[in-house]
């Protein structure tokens, strides 16, 4: 389920992260989480796998053995934010070695970014590498705290990150601020808005978002203006060689380009295109006058909008390009085929990056045919809980979604099929933040529940690829009759397998692996036409009834 071909897993990686991959195979990487103290996820009530069809190209999944990595359980770790100002956003660094978390701040204290090492200590907390508290500014004689809302890591490497927020003067006036911070020390290197001798040099803002381009040489900062004024997209050329040394003041930046959108077009999200043919494109999500969501594809150098998608009925809350693909460091970069957008109603749209037509929609309610565009085959999956947040797998084959009911789910990016459900968080409380490492090893999820305040759940992504297990039971004669479906008896003592050719095998489950033992397995041949044993048929399902 969702597993890549074994022959390509070891050499394939996202093009944007070629320089940062540590070379470890996902299934044999060094584990960072403690050993499980309860049955691993495959046997746990926390994890539910949906039925799926096992294709021939993923048959090697059956050959995977238990390792120290793929048996790691989901583990809750403590963050170092204060209880009065909990973390609201989590982001893995490009290498997957660090975790950055952001808190908004309070009425009299600015928000904070804390960079953690990814390996929990003996007390179950993530060690702090550095932290940054946004400076307070004097605006019109009043000292104002800075609330932090959005962030992005600079790529490649784990050297810098950018965080954006607002200096709040009163309930109406909030002035935008952007900071680039050194991850190792927490030092402020670069800033837009505020600073020495500056109080109102940055515009009033309502919505804001930011994004580095593929090599972090350019930063885009989008901000929504007060109603009736056009939203803006600011473009900054970032030269890290000009960053200050210790003891010097940070660089004070001015925008190199400013693009104005249409009147009443408020900006909600922005993303640079990934490395390749789309690396100079910006995906800009705007809020229209009617409070619907619209997506623009813009040339960052000219400001020309080449494509528009207007099928969101509410504002767009999150936006991601699929990653580029590159099979070897010297092979051509293949541009992504998809882009994803999520609106505030909990509806996620997967679009073609070539035509900007919808291909997959995950929705909490039925939709009409007006969403369909052109001749594209649209796949609509109705889900039972609105999506609040999402992220993409490193290879773009899966979408991880956090829902209003507290579950985390995995969907096929191209099929729209729900593959798995993770239920470790407090039920009926929305997931607040999700992120997946770019080397496809770990996932981090953060709930908005009060009971999980400053508690981050980290779990290995191998949960999707080779479920953690303690023993594998192989019925006799599987070489000739491949297994179609399985079921375990209520007492947990027998394994039933529906096999090709109409056979059902019943295997006694023991502490070790059962292979090639005639006395351990009984075979039965079923005739579905006459309900008699012995005739030729095809068994497609099997179950074991309890008493």
Secondary structure, 3 states (H helix, E strand, C coil): CCCCCHHHHCCCEEHHHCCCCCCCCHHHCCCCCCCCCCCCHHHCCCEEECCCCCCHHHHHHHHCCCCCCCCCCCEEEECCCCCCCCEEEEEECCCCCEEEEEEEECCCCEEEEEEEEEEECCCCEEEEEEEEECCCEEECCEEECEEEEEEEECCCCCCEEEEEEEEECCCCCEEEEEEEEECCCCCEEEEECCCCCCCCCCCECCCEEEEECCCCCEEEEEECCCCCCCCEEEEEECCHHHCCCCCCCCEECCCCEEEECCCCCEEEEEEECCCCCCCCEEEEEEECCCCCEEEEEEECCCCCEEEEEEEECCCEEEEEECCCEECCCCCCCECCCEEEEEECCCCEEEEECCCCCEEEEEECCCCCHHHCCCCCCCEEEECCCCEEEEEECCCCCEEEEEECCCCEEEEECCCCCEEEEECCCCCCCCEEEEEECCCCCEEEEEECCHHHCCEEEEEEHHHHCCCCCCCCCCCCCCCCCCEEEEEECCCCCEEEEEECCCEEEEEECCCCCCCCCHHHEEEEEEECCCCEECCCCCCCCCCCCCC
